[in-house]
Amino acid sequence: MNPALIFLISESIKLLFQHLSQRGSLDSLTQTQAEAQVKAFADALPTLLPAPEDLEGPGTPITQ
Amino acid sequence: MGKVKSSLVLVVALVLVGCAVQKSKAPQIDAKTAFALNLETQVTQANKDYTTFFTDAGNSERAGSLTAGDIAELNAIGSKLKTAIEEADRLTKVYATNYDQGTARTIGGLLSQIAADLTQLALSEAQMKAGNHK
């Protein structure tokens, strides 16, 4: 199967489960808790992300 | 072509089911707050996907399945993606304080761009690895 199609299918499944789990978690929150969660999630977001090369680390191949 | 068609039908069906599930929200939470939480979930996931992708890319380079040239090409997309996610993060913090709809629309646009970049990265990486195994 085409890798692009495999990726699209897996992303769709991932999105579906995100919707399902979010619906479940919302059911247990009060309005006040939900508003607090909005603020907490926003505060947890970073201001600056590491550059791709910083996440990748050194490119030295693994020696056998 | 038959396999392609059935795969596309599956993808469309999954997206539609996801939309149907999304419509039934918790009634005790107002729409504005539920929307904010949904937006934040997507922005948080974008951050995770970016981190995971490039951490894995580094591991792949060290394992020999990606070349330095491949990494440079992926990083060029990654730099653009980094900027988009940082802007989405910044605007999400703003949105959490004022629930401004214009800000929400801008974040939505950024999320679309981020999704497209992540898709491009995944496809490019898959093609690079397939090419490097020849």
N, CA and C atoms of all chains as a GROMACS GRO file, in nm:
protein
  594
    1MET      N    1   0.086  -0.120   0.000
    1MET     CA    2   0.000   0.000   0.000
    1MET      C    3   0.089   0.124   0.000
    2ASN      N    4   0.043   0.228  -0.066
    2ASN     CA    5   0.116   0.354  -0.076
    2ASN      C    6   0.145   0.410   0.064
    3PRO      N    7   0.272   0.448   0.093
    3PRO     CA    8   0.305   0.502   0.226
    3PRO      C    9   0.221   0.624   0.261
    4ALA      N   10   0.190   0.707   0.161
    4ALA     CA   11   0.109   0.827   0.186
    4ALA      C   12  -0.029   0.788   0.239
    5LEU      N   13  -0.087   0.684   0.180
    5LEU     CA   14  -0.220   0.639   0.224
    5LEU      C   15  -0.213   0.580   0.364
    6ILE      N   16  -0.107   0.507   0.391
    6ILE     CA   17  -0.090   0.448   0.525
    6ILE      C   18  -0.083   0.561   0.627
    7PHE      N   19  -0.006   0.666   0.594
    7PHE     CA   20   0.007   0.780   0.686
    7PHE      C   21  -0.128   0.847   0.707
    8LEU      N   22  -0.203   0.870   0.598
    8LEU     CA   23  -0.334   0.937   0.609
    8LEU      C   24  -0.428   0.855   0.696
    9ILE      N   25  -0.429   0.726   0.676
    9ILE     CA   26  -0.519   0.639   0.754
    9ILE      C   27  -0.480   0.644   0.901
   10SER      N   28  -0.350   0.635   0.929
   10SER     CA   29  -0.308   0.634   1.070
   10SER      C   30  -0.338   0.767   1.137
   11GLU      N   31  -0.323   0.879   1.063
   11GLU     CA   32  -0.354   1.010   1.120
   11GLU      C   33  -0.504   1.022   1.147
   12SER      N   34  -0.587   0.967   1.058
   12SER     CA   35  -0.733   0.971   1.078
   12SER      C   36  -0.771   0.893   1.203
   13ILE      N   37  -0.710   0.776   1.220
   13ILE     CA   38  -0.740   0.695   1.338
   13ILE      C   39  -0.696   0.768   1.464
   14LYS      N   40  -0.579   0.831   1.457
   14LYS     CA   41  -0.528   0.906   1.573
   14LYS      C   42  -0.624   1.018   1.609
   15LEU      N   43  -0.672   1.093   1.507
   15LEU     CA   44  -0.765   1.203   1.532
   15LEU      C   45  -0.894   1.151   1.594
   16LEU      N   46  -0.942   1.038   1.544
   16LEU     CA   47  -1.067   0.981   1.596
   16LEU      C   48  -1.053   0.949   1.744
   17PHE      N   49  -0.941   0.886   1.782
   17PHE     CA   50  -0.922   0.852   1.923
   17PHE      C   51  -0.903   0.975   2.009
   18GLN      N   52  -0.842   1.080   1.954
   18GLN     CA   53  -0.830   1.206   2.028
   18GLN      C   54  -0.968   1.262   2.058
   19HIS      N   55  -1.058   1.260   1.955
   19HIS     CA   56  -1.194   1.308   1.975
   19HIS      C   57  -1.263   1.227   2.085
   20LEU      N   58  -1.251   1.094   2.078
   20LEU     CA   59  -1.318   1.007   2.174
   20LEU      C   60  -1.265   1.030   2.315
   21SER      N   61  -1.134   1.039   2.330
   21SER     CA   62  -1.079   1.054   2.465
   21SER      C   63  -1.109   1.193   2.519
   22GLN      N   64  -1.113   1.295   2.432
   22GLN     CA   65  -1.143   1.429   2.481
   22GLN      C   66  -1.287   1.436   2.527
   23ARG      N   67  -1.376   1.372   2.450
   23ARG     CA   68  -1.518   1.372   2.489
   23ARG      C   69  -1.532   1.309   2.626
   24GLY      N   70  -1.461   1.198   2.650
   24GLY     CA   71  -1.469   1.130   2.779
   24GLY      C   72  -1.417   1.218   2.891
   25SER      N   73  -1.305   1.288   2.868
   25SER     CA   74  -1.246   1.368   2.974
   25SER      C   75  -1.331   1.493   3.000
   26LEU      N   76  -1.396   1.550   2.899
   26LEU     CA   77  -1.481   1.668   2.917
   26LEU      C   78  -1.601   1.634   3.004
   27ASP      N   79  -1.654   1.512   2.989
   27ASP     CA   80  -1.772   1.471   3.065
   27ASP      C   81  -1.749   1.480   3.216
   28SER      N   82  -1.625   1.466   3.261
   28SER     CA   83  -1.600   1.463   3.405
   28SER      C   84  -1.563   1.600   3.461
   29LEU      N   85  -1.560   1.705   3.378
   29LEU     CA   86  -1.521   1.838   3.425
   29LEU      C   87  -1.641   1.928   3.451
   30THR      N   88  -1.627   2.013   3.553
   30THR     CA   89  -1.725   2.120   3.571
   30THR      C   90  -1.682   2.239   3.488
   31GLN      N   91  -1.768   2.340   3.476
   31GLN     CA   92  -1.733   2.459   3.399
   31GLN      C   93  -1.609   2.526   3.458
   32THR      N   94  -1.606   2.537   3.591
   32THR     CA   95  -1.492   2.603   3.658
   32THR      C   96  -1.363   2.525   3.633
   33GLN      N   97  -1.371   2.392   3.643
   33GLN     CA   98  -1.253   2.310   3.619
   33GLN      C   99  -1.207   2.321   3.475
   34ALA      N  100  -1.302   2.324   3.383
   34ALA     CA  101  -1.268   2.336   3.241
   34ALA      C  102  -1.197   2.467   3.213
   35GLU      N  103  -1.246   2.575   3.272
   35GLU     CA  104  -1.182   2.707   3.252
   35GLU      C  105  -1.041   2.707   3.311
   36ALA      N  106  -1.024   2.642   3.426
   36ALA     CA  107  -0.891   2.633   3.487
   36ALA      C  108  -0.799   2.551   3.399
   37GLN      N  109  -0.855   2.448   3.336
   37GLN     CA  110  -0.774   2.363   3.249
   37GLN      C  111  -0.730   2.439   3.124
   38VAL      N  112  -0.816   2.524   3.073
   38VAL     CA  113  -0.780   2.608   2.958
   38VAL      C  114  -0.656   2.690   2.993
   39LYS      N  115  -0.659   2.752   3.109
   39LYS     CA  116  -0.547   2.835   3.152
   39LYS      C  117  -0.422   2.750   3.175
   40ALA      N  118  -0.437   2.635   3.241
   40ALA     CA  119  -0.323   2.549   3.272
   40ALA      C  120  -0.256   2.497   3.144
   41PHE      N  121  -0.338   2.453   3.049
   41PHE     CA  122  -0.283   2.403   2.922
   41PHE      C  123  -0.206   2.513   2.850
   42ALA      N  124  -0.262   2.633   2.848
   42ALA     CA  125  -0.197   2.744   2.780
   42ALA      C  126  -0.063   2.777   2.847
   43ASP      N  127  -0.062   2.778   2.980
   43ASP     CA  128   0.060   2.809   3.054
   43ASP      C  129   0.169   2.704   3.031
   44ALA      N  130   0.126   2.580   3.006
   44ALA     CA  131   0.222   2.470   2.987
   44ALA      C  132   0.288   2.473   2.849
   45LEU      N  133   0.233   2.550   2.756
   45LEU     CA  134   0.291   2.556   2.622
   45LEU      C  135   0.424   2.629   2.627
   46PRO      N  136   0.524   2.583   2.551
   46PRO     CA  137   0.655   2.649   2.555
   46PRO      C  138   0.653   2.783   2.483
   47THR      N  139   0.752   2.868   2.518
   47THR     CA  140   0.768   2.996   2.449
   47THR      C  141   0.856   2.976   2.326
   48LEU      N  142   0.956   2.888   2.344
   48LEU     CA  143   1.052   2.863   2.237
   48LEU      C  144   1.073   2.712   2.224
   49LEU      N  145   1.075   2.665   2.099
   49LEU     CA  146   1.098   2.523   2.076
   49LEU      C  147   1.244   2.498   2.042
   50PRO      N  148   1.297   2.379   2.072
   50PRO     CA  149   1.433   2.349   2.026
   50PRO      C  150   1.434   2.340   1.872
   51ALA      N  151   1.548   2.379   1.814
   51ALA     CA  152   1.563   2.368   1.669
   51ALA      C  153   1.567   2.220   1.631
   52PRO      N  154   1.533   2.185   1.507
   52PRO     CA  155   1.536   2.044   1.466
   52PRO      C  156   1.670   1.977   1.495
   53GLU      N  157   1.779   2.050   1.466
   53GLU     CA  158   1.912   1.988   1.486
   53GLU      C  159   1.942   1.963   1.633
   54ASP      N  160   1.882   2.045   1.720
   54ASP     CA  161   1.902   2.024   1.864
   54ASP      C  162   1.828   1.899   1.911
   55LEU      N  163   1.712   1.873   1.852
   55LEU     CA  164   1.636   1.753   1.888
   55LEU      C  165   1.704   1.628   1.833
   56GLU      N  166   1.766   1.644   1.714
   56GLU     CA  167   1.827   1.527   1.650
   56GLU      C  168   1.954   1.482   1.720
   57GLY      N  169   2.028   1.576   1.777
   57GLY     CA  170   2.153   1.540   1.841
   57GLY      C  171   2.263   1.523   1.737
   58PRO      N  172   2.381   1.473   1.778
   58PRO     CA  173   2.493   1.458   1.684
   58PRO      C  174   2.462   1.351   1.582
   59GLY      N  175   2.514   1.370   1.460
   59GLY     CA  176   2.481   1.278   1.351
   59GLY      C  177   2.577   1.163   1.337
   60THR      N  178   2.666   1.145   1.439
   60THR     CA  179   2.766   1.039   1.431
   60THR      C  180   2.697   0.903   1.422
   61PRO      N  181   2.727   0.824   1.319
   61PRO     CA  182   2.662   0.693   1.307
   61PRO      C  183   2.697   0.602   1.424
   62ILE      N  184   2.604   0.512   1.456
   62ILE     CA  185   2.626   0.416   1.563
   62ILE      C  186   2.732   0.318   1.518
   63THR      N  187   2.835   0.299   1.598
   63THR     CA  188   2.940   0.203   1.560
   63THR      C  189   2.901   0.065   1.612
   64GLN      N  190   2.924  -0.036   1.530
   64GLN     CA  191   2.883  -0.173   1.566
   64GLN      C  192   2.988  -0.239   1.655
   65MET      N  193  -0.582   0.023  -0.836
   65MET     CA  194  -0.673   0.140  -0.824
   65MET      C  195  -0.786   0.109  -0.727
   66GLY      N  196  -0.829  -0.024  -0.729
   66GLY     CA  197  -0.936  -0.067  -0.637
   66GLY      C  198  -0.894  -0.052  -0.493
   67LYS      N  199  -0.766  -0.085  -0.464
   67LYS     CA  200  -0.715  -0.075  -0.327
   67LYS      C  201  -0.708   0.071  -0.285
   68VAL      N  202  -0.666   0.159  -0.377
   68VAL     CA  203  -0.657   0.303  -0.348
   68VAL      C  204  -0.794   0.356  -0.314
   69LYS      N  205  -0.894   0.315  -0.396
   69LYS     CA  206  -1.031   0.365  -0.375
   69LYS      C  207  -1.082   0.324  -0.238
   70SER      N  208  -1.062   0.196  -0.202
   70SER     CA  209  -1.117   0.149  -0.075
   70SER      C  210  -1.045   0.214   0.041
   71SER      N  211  -0.914   0.245   0.025
   71SER     CA  212  -0.840   0.314   0.131
   71SER      C  213  -0.893   0.454   0.149
   72LEU      N  214  -0.919   0.524   0.040
   72LEU     CA  215  -0.971   0.661   0.049
   72LEU      C  216  -1.108   0.661   0.115
   73VAL      N  217  -1.190   0.563   0.081
   73VAL     CA  218  -1.324   0.554   0.141
   73VAL      C  219  -1.311   0.535   0.291
   74LEU      N  220  -1.214   0.452   0.332
   74LEU     CA  221  -1.192   0.427   0.475
   74LEU      C  222  -1.153   0.555   0.546
   75VAL      N  223  -1.060   0.632   0.484
   75VAL     CA  224  -1.014   0.756   0.545
   75VAL      C  225  -1.129   0.854   0.562
   76VAL      N  226  -1.210   0.869   0.456
   76VAL     CA  227  -1.324   0.962   0.461
   76VAL      C  228  -1.422   0.918   0.570
   77ALA      N  229  -1.448   0.787   0.576
   77ALA     CA  230  -1.542   0.734   0.676
   77ALA      C  231  -1.493   0.764   0.818
   78LEU      N  232  -1.362   0.746   0.841
   78LEU     CA  233  -1.307   0.770   0.974
   78LEU      C  234  -1.320   0.918   1.011
   79VAL      N  235  -1.292   1.006   0.916
   79VAL     CA  236  -1.302   1.150   0.944
   79VAL      C  237  -1.446   1.187   0.977
   80LEU      N  238  -1.541   1.131   0.902
   80LEU     CA  239  -1.682   1.160   0.927
   80LEU      C  240  -1.725   1.111   1.064
   81VAL      N  241  -1.681   0.993   1.103
   81VAL     CA  242  -1.715   0.940   1.236
   81VAL      C  243  -1.656   1.031   1.342
   82GLY      N  244  -1.533   1.075   1.319
   82GLY     CA  245  -1.469   1.166   1.415
   82GLY      C  246  -1.548   1.294   1.430
   83CYS      N  247  -1.599   1.349   1.319
   83CYS     CA  248  -1.679   1.472   1.324
   83CYS      C  249  -1.809   1.447   1.399
   84ALA      N  250  -1.871   1.331   1.380
   84ALA     CA  251  -1.996   1.299   1.448
   84ALA      C  252  -1.974   1.291   1.598
   85VAL      N  253  -1.863   1.234   1.639
   85VAL     CA  254  -1.832   1.223   1.782
   85VAL      C  255  -1.810   1.362   1.839
   86GLN      N  256  -1.740   1.447   1.764
   86GLN     CA  257  -1.707   1.581   1.811
   86GLN      C  258  -1.832   1.663   1.838
   87LYS      N  259  -1.940   1.637   1.761
   87LYS     CA  260  -2.062   1.718   1.776
   87LYS      C  261  -2.125   1.700   1.914
   88SER      N  262  -2.113   1.583   1.975
   88SER     CA  263  -2.178   1.558   2.104
   88SER      C  264  -2.085   1.601   2.217
   89LYS      N  265  -2.093   1.727   2.259
   89LYS     CA  266  -2.003   1.780   2.361
   89LYS      C  267  -2.069   1.770   2.498
   90ALA      N  268  -1.988   1.781   2.603
   90ALA     CA  269  -2.038   1.777   2.739
   90ALA      C  270  -2.126   1.900   2.761
   91PRO      N  271  -2.254   1.881   2.799
   91PRO     CA  272  -2.346   1.995   2.809
   91PRO      C  273  -2.318   2.087   2.927
   92GLN      N  274  -2.241   2.038   3.028
   92GLN     CA  275  -2.218   2.122   3.145
   92GLN      C  276  -2.107   2.224   3.120
   93ILE      N  277  -2.038   2.213   3.007
   93ILE     CA  278  -1.931   2.307   2.973
   93ILE      C  279  -1.976   2.390   2.855
   94ASP      N  280  -1.958   2.524   2.864
   94ASP     CA  281  -2.006   2.608   2.753
   94ASP      C  282  -1.920   2.586   2.628
   95ALA      N  283  -1.980   2.620   2.516
   95ALA     CA  284  -1.920   2.592   2.385
   95ALA      C  285  -1.784   2.660   2.371
   96LYS      N  286  -1.775   2.782   2.424
   96LYS     CA  287  -1.652   2.861   2.413
   96LYS      C  288  -1.535   2.789   2.484
   97THR      N  289  -1.562   2.736   2.602
   97THR     CA  290  -1.457   2.668   2.679
   97THR      C  291  -1.420   2.534   2.615
   98ALA      N  292  -1.522   2.461   2.570
   98ALA     CA  293  -1.496   2.332   2.504
   98ALA      C  294  -1.412   2.353   2.379
   99PHE      N  295  -1.443   2.458   2.306
   99PHE     CA  296  -1.367   2.490   2.185
   99PHE      C  297  -1.223   2.522   2.220
  100ALA      N  298  -1.203   2.599   2.327
  100ALA     CA  299  -1.068   2.636   2.370
  100ALA      C  300  -0.988   2.512   2.406
  101LEU      N  301  -1.050   2.419   2.477
  101LEU     CA  302  -0.981   2.296   2.516
  101LEU      C  303  -0.944   2.214   2.393
  102ASN      N  304  -1.036   2.209   2.296
  102ASN     CA  305  -1.011   2.137   2.172
  102ASN      C  306  -0.892   2.195   2.098
  103LEU      N  307  -0.890   2.328   2.090
  103LEU     CA  308  -0.780   2.398   2.021
  103LEU      C  309  -0.647   2.369   2.089
  104GLU      N  310  -0.648   2.376   2.221
  104GLU     CA  311  -0.526   2.354   2.297
  104GLU      C  312  -0.476   2.211   2.282
  105THR      N  313  -0.568   2.117   2.274
  105THR     CA  314  -0.530   1.976   2.254
  105THR      C  315  -0.453   1.962   2.124
  106GLN      N  316  -0.504   2.030   2.020
  106GLN     CA  317  -0.439   2.020   1.890
  106GLN      C  318  -0.303   2.089   1.889
  107VAL      N  319  -0.292   2.203   1.955
  107VAL     CA  320  -0.165   2.275   1.960
  107VAL      C  321  -0.063   2.195   2.041
  108THR      N  322  -0.106   2.140   2.152
  108THR     CA  323  -0.017   2.057   2.236
  108THR      C  324   0.031   1.936   2.156
  109GLN      N  325  -0.059   1.874   2.081
  109GLN     CA  326  -0.021   1.758   2.001
  109GLN      C  327   0.080   1.796   1.894
  110ALA      N  328   0.063   1.915   1.834
  110ALA     CA  329   0.156   1.962   1.732
  110ALA      C  330   0.297   1.974   1.791
  111ASN      N  331   0.306   2.027   1.911
  111ASN     CA  332   0.435   2.038   1.979
  111ASN      C  333   0.498   1.900   1.996
  112LYS      N  334   0.418   1.804   2.041
  112LYS     CA  335   0.469   1.668   2.064
  112LYS      C  336   0.514   1.603   1.933
  113ASP      N  337   0.431   1.620   1.828
  113ASP     CA  338   0.463   1.559   1.699
  113ASP      C  339   0.595   1.613   1.645
  114TYR      N  340   0.617   1.744   1.658
  114TYR     CA  341   0.741   1.808   1.612
  114TYR      C  342   0.861   1.748   1.687
  115THR      N  343   0.851   1.743   1.818
  115THR     CA  344   0.961   1.691   1.901
  115THR      C  345   0.990   1.545   1.868
  116THR      N  346   0.884   1.465   1.858
  116THR     CA  347   0.900   1.323   1.830
  116THR      C  348   0.963   1.301   1.693
  117PHE      N  349   0.916   1.376   1.594
  117PHE     CA  350   0.965   1.356   1.458
  117PHE      C  351   1.115   1.378   1.450
  118PHE      N  352   1.163   1.490   1.504
  118PHE     CA  353   1.305   1.521   1.486
  118PHE      C  354   1.395   1.442   1.580
  119THR      N  355   1.342   1.401   1.693
  119THR     CA  356   1.419   1.310   1.778
  119THR      C  357   1.439   1.177   1.705
  120ASP      N  358   1.330   1.128   1.644
  120ASP     CA  359   1.339   1.003   1.568
  120ASP      C  360   1.429   1.017   1.446
  121ALA      N  361   1.424   1.135   1.382
  121ALA     CA  362   1.508   1.158   1.264
  121ALA      C  363   1.656   1.148   1.301
  122GLY      N  364   1.691   1.205   1.417
  122GLY     CA  365   1.829   1.195   1.465
  122GLY      C  366   1.871   1.051   1.489
  123ASN      N  367   1.781   0.974   1.547
  123ASN     CA  368   1.809   0.832   1.571
  123ASN      C  369   1.827   0.758   1.439
  124SER      N  370   1.745   0.794   1.340
  124SER     CA  371   1.754   0.730   1.209
  124SER      C  372   1.886   0.762   1.140
  125GLU      N  373   1.930   0.887   1.156
  125GLU     CA  374   2.058   0.925   1.095
  125GLU      C  375   2.173   0.845   1.158
  126ARG      N  376   2.171   0.836   1.289
  126ARG     CA  377   2.277   0.761   1.357
  126ARG      C  378   2.272   0.612   1.322
  127ALA      N  379   2.153   0.562   1.293
  127ALA     CA  380   2.138   0.421   1.255
  127ALA      C  381   2.170   0.398   1.107
  128GLY      N  382   2.184   0.508   1.031
  128GLY     CA  383   2.222   0.495   0.891
  128GLY      C  384   2.108   0.493   0.790
  129SER      N  385   1.983   0.505   0.838
  129SER     CA  386   1.871   0.499   0.743
  129SER      C  387   1.839   0.635   0.681
  130LEU      N  388   1.897   0.742   0.738
  130LEU     CA  389   1.887   0.876   0.678
  130LEU      C  390   2.028   0.932   0.665
  131THR      N  391   2.053   1.003   0.554
  131THR     CA  392   2.184   1.064   0.533
  131THR      C  393   2.185   1.206   0.589
  132ALA      N  394   2.304   1.264   0.594
  132ALA     CA  395   2.316   1.403   0.639
  132ALA      C  396   2.239   1.496   0.545
  133GLY      N  397   2.242   1.463   0.417
  133GLY     CA  398   2.166   1.541   0.318
  133GLY      C  399   2.016   1.532   0.342
  134ASP      N  400   1.969   1.412   0.375
  134ASP     CA  401   1.826   1.394   0.408
  134ASP      C  402   1.789   1.481   0.527
  135ILE      N  403   1.874   1.477   0.630
  135ILE     CA  404   1.848   1.553   0.753
  135ILE      C  405   1.841   1.703   0.722
  136ALA      N  406   1.934   1.749   0.638
  136ALA     CA  407   1.935   1.892   0.603
  136ALA      C  408   1.804   1.932   0.535
  137GLU      N  409   1.758   1.843   0.447
  137GLU     CA  410   1.631   1.871   0.376
  137GLU      C  411   1.513   1.873   0.473
  138LEU      N  412   1.510   1.776   0.563
  138LEU     CA  413   1.401   1.772   0.662
  138LEU      C  414   1.408   1.892   0.756
  139ASN      N  415   1.529   1.932   0.792
  139ASN     CA  416   1.545   2.046   0.884
  139ASN      C  417   1.497   2.177   0.822
  140ALA      N  418   1.510   2.188   0.690
  140ALA     CA  419   1.462   2.310   0.623
  140ALA      C  420   1.311   2.324   0.643
  141ILE      N  421   1.239   2.212   0.630
  141ILE     CA  422   1.094   2.214   0.656
  141ILE      C  423   1.070   2.235   0.804
  142GLY      N  424   1.155   2.170   0.885
  142GLY     CA  425   1.140   2.177   1.030
  142GLY      C  426   1.154   2.317   1.086
  143SER      N  427   1.243   2.397   1.027
  143SER     CA  428   1.260   2.535   1.075
  143SER      C  429   1.133   2.616   1.053
  144LYS      N  430   1.072   2.596   0.938
  144LYS     CA  431   0.945   2.665   0.909
  144LYS      C  432   0.835   2.617   1.005
  145LEU      N  433   0.835   2.486   1.029
  145LEU     CA  434   0.736   2.427   1.119
  145LEU      C  435   0.753   2.480   1.262
  146LYS      N  436   0.879   2.491   1.304
  146LYS     CA  437   0.911   2.542   1.438
  146LYS      C  438   0.850   2.681   1.456
  147THR      N  439   0.868   2.767   1.358
  147THR     CA  440   0.815   2.904   1.364
  147THR      C  441   0.662   2.902   1.376
  148ALA      N  442   0.598   2.816   1.296
  148ALA     CA  443   0.451   2.809   1.297
  148ALA      C  444   0.400   2.760   1.432
  149ILE      N  445   0.465   2.659   1.489
  149ILE     CA  446   0.419   2.606   1.618
  149ILE      C  447   0.442   2.707   1.729
  150GLU      N  448   0.556   2.776   1.726
  150GLU     CA  449   0.583   2.879   1.828
  150GLU      C  450   0.478   2.990   1.822
  151GLU      N  451   0.438   3.026   1.702
  151GLU     CA  452   0.334   3.130   1.688
  151GLU      C  453   0.200   3.077   1.738
  152ALA      N  454   0.170   2.949   1.707
  152ALA     CA  455   0.045   2.889   1.756
  152ALA      C  456   0.046   2.883   1.908
  153ASP      N  457   0.161   2.850   1.967
  153ASP     CA  458   0.173   2.846   2.113
  153ASP      C  459   0.148   2.984   2.172
  154ARG      N  460   0.212   3.084   2.111
  154ARG     CA  461   0.198   3.222   2.163
  154ARG      C  462   0.052   3.267   2.156
  155LEU      N  463  -0.010   3.244   2.042
  155LEU     CA  464  -0.149   3.289   2.024
  155LEU      C  465  -0.246   3.210   2.113
  156THR      N  466  -0.214   3.085   2.140
  156THR     CA  467  -0.300   3.005   2.228
  156THR      C  468  -0.298   3.060   2.370
  157LYS      N  469  -0.181   3.106   2.412
  157LYS     CA  470  -0.171   3.169   2.545
  157LYS      C  471  -0.256   3.297   2.548
  158VAL      N  472  -0.252   3.373   2.440
  158VAL     CA  473  -0.334   3.495   2.431
  158VAL      C  474  -0.482   3.458   2.432
  159TYR      N  475  -0.518   3.357   2.352
  159TYR     CA  476  -0.658   3.316   2.340
  159TYR      C  477  -0.715   3.271   2.474
  160ALA      N  478  -0.633   3.207   2.555
  160ALA     CA  479  -0.680   3.158   2.685
  160ALA      C  480  -0.718   3.274   2.779
  161THR      N  481  -0.671   3.394   2.749
  161THR     CA  482  -0.702   3.509   2.836
  161THR      C  483  -0.822   3.588   2.784
  162ASN      N  484  -0.850   3.583   2.652
  162ASN     CA  485  -0.957   3.670   2.599
  162ASN      C  486  -1.062   3.600   2.513
  163TYR      N  487  -1.036   3.474   2.473
  163TYR     CA  488  -1.130   3.398   2.391
  163TYR      C  489  -1.174   3.475   2.265
  164ASP      N  490  -1.079   3.550   2.211
  164ASP     CA  491  -1.109   3.628   2.091
  164ASP      C  492  -1.122   3.536   1.969
  165GLN      N  493  -1.231   3.550   1.894
  165GLN     CA  494  -1.259   3.459   1.782
  165GLN      C  495  -1.160   3.479   1.667
  166GLY      N  496  -1.115   3.602   1.647
  166GLY     CA  497  -1.016   3.627   1.543
  166GLY      C  498  -0.887   3.552   1.571
  167THR      N  499  -0.846   3.552   1.697
  167THR     CA  500  -0.726   3.478   1.739
  167THR      C  501  -0.746   3.329   1.716
  168ALA      N  502  -0.864   3.280   1.749
  168ALA     CA  503  -0.895   3.137   1.729
  168ALA      C  504  -0.884   3.101   1.581
  169ARG      N  505  -0.933   3.189   1.494
  169ARG     CA  506  -0.927   3.162   1.349
  169ARG      C  507  -0.782   3.158   1.302
  170THR      N  508  -0.700   3.249   1.354
  170THR     CA  509  -0.558   3.251   1.316
  170THR      C  510  -0.489   3.122   1.362
  171ILE      N  511  -0.521   3.078   1.483
  171ILE     CA  512  -0.464   2.952   1.533
  171ILE      C  513  -0.508   2.836   1.445
  172GLY      N  514  -0.633   2.836   1.405
  172GLY     CA  515  -0.684   2.732   1.316
  172GLY      C  516  -0.607   2.727   1.185
  173GLY      N  517  -0.580   2.845   1.130
  173GLY     CA  518  -0.501   2.852   1.006
  173GLY      C  519  -0.361   2.798   1.025
  174LEU      N  520  -0.301   2.832   1.138
  174LEU     CA  521  -0.166   2.782   1.169
  174LEU      C  522  -0.168   2.630   1.186
  175LEU      N  523  -0.271   2.578   1.250
  175LEU     CA  524  -0.281   2.432   1.269
  175LEU      C  525  -0.291   2.360   1.135
  176SER      N  526  -0.361   2.421   1.040
  176SER     CA  527  -0.369   2.360   0.906
  176SER      C  528  -0.231   2.357   0.840
  177GLN      N  529  -0.160   2.468   0.852
  177GLN     CA  530  -0.025   2.476   0.795
  177GLN      C  531   0.067   2.375   0.863
  178ILE      N  532   0.057   2.365   0.996
  178ILE     CA  533   0.139   2.272   1.072
  178ILE      C  534   0.111   2.128   1.029
  179ALA      N  535  -0.017   2.094   1.014
  179ALA     CA  536  -0.055   1.958   0.972
  179ALA      C  537   0.004   1.927   0.834
  180ALA      N  538  -0.002   2.026   0.744
  180ALA     CA  539   0.053   2.005   0.609
  180ALA      C  540   0.204   1.984   0.615
  181ASP      N  541   0.273   2.061   0.699
  181ASP     CA  542   0.418   2.046   0.713
  181ASP      C  543   0.454   1.910   0.772
  182LEU      N  544   0.380   1.868   0.872
  182LEU     CA  545   0.407   1.738   0.935
  182LEU      C  546   0.383   1.624   0.836
  183THR      N  547   0.278   1.638   0.754
  183THR     CA  548   0.251   1.537   0.651
  183THR      C  549   0.365   1.533   0.551
  184GLN      N  550   0.410   1.651   0.508
  184GLN     CA  551   0.520   1.658   0.412
  184GLN      C  552   0.646   1.595   0.470
  185LEU      N  553   0.674   1.622   0.596
  185LEU     CA  554   0.791   1.563   0.662
  185LEU      C  555   0.782   1.410   0.664
  186ALA      N  556   0.666   1.360   0.703
  186ALA     CA  557   0.649   1.214   0.714
  186ALA      C  558   0.665   1.147   0.578
  187LEU      N  559   0.605   1.208   0.476
  187LEU     CA  560   0.614   1.150   0.341
  187LEU      C  561   0.757   1.157   0.289
  188SER      N  562   0.822   1.272   0.309
  188SER     CA  563   0.960   1.287   0.263
  188SER      C  564   1.050   1.185   0.330
  189GLU      N  565   1.034   1.171   0.461
  189GLU     CA  566   1.118   1.077   0.536
  189GLU      C  567   1.096   0.934   0.486
  190ALA      N  568   0.970   0.898   0.463
  190ALA     CA  569   0.939   0.762   0.416
  190ALA      C  570   1.006   0.737   0.281
  191GLN      N  571   0.998   0.837   0.193
  191GLN     CA  572   1.059   0.823   0.060
  191GLN      C  573   1.211   0.816   0.069
  192MET      N  574   1.269   0.896   0.159
  192MET     CA  575   1.415   0.895   0.177
  192MET      C  576   1.461   0.759   0.226
  193LYS      N  577   1.390   0.705   0.325
  193LYS     CA  578   1.430   0.576   0.381
  193LYS      C  579   1.415   0.464   0.277
  194ALA      N  580   1.308   0.473   0.198
  194ALA     CA  581   1.286   0.373   0.094
  194ALA      C  582   1.398   0.382  -0.010
  195GLY      N  583   1.438   0.503  -0.042
  195GLY     CA  584   1.546   0.525  -0.139
  195GLY      C  585   1.680   0.480  -0.086
  196ASN      N  586   1.704   0.500   0.042
  196ASN     CA  587   1.832   0.465   0.103
  196ASN      C  588   1.849   0.315   0.122
  197HIS      N  589   1.737   0.241   0.111
  197HIS     CA  590   1.747   0.097   0.131
  197HIS      C  591   1.773   0.022   0.002
  198LYS      N  592   1.771   0.101  -0.112
  198LYS     CA  593   1.789   0.034  -0.244
  198LYS      C  594   1.930  -0.020  -0.259
   0.00000   0.00000   0.00000
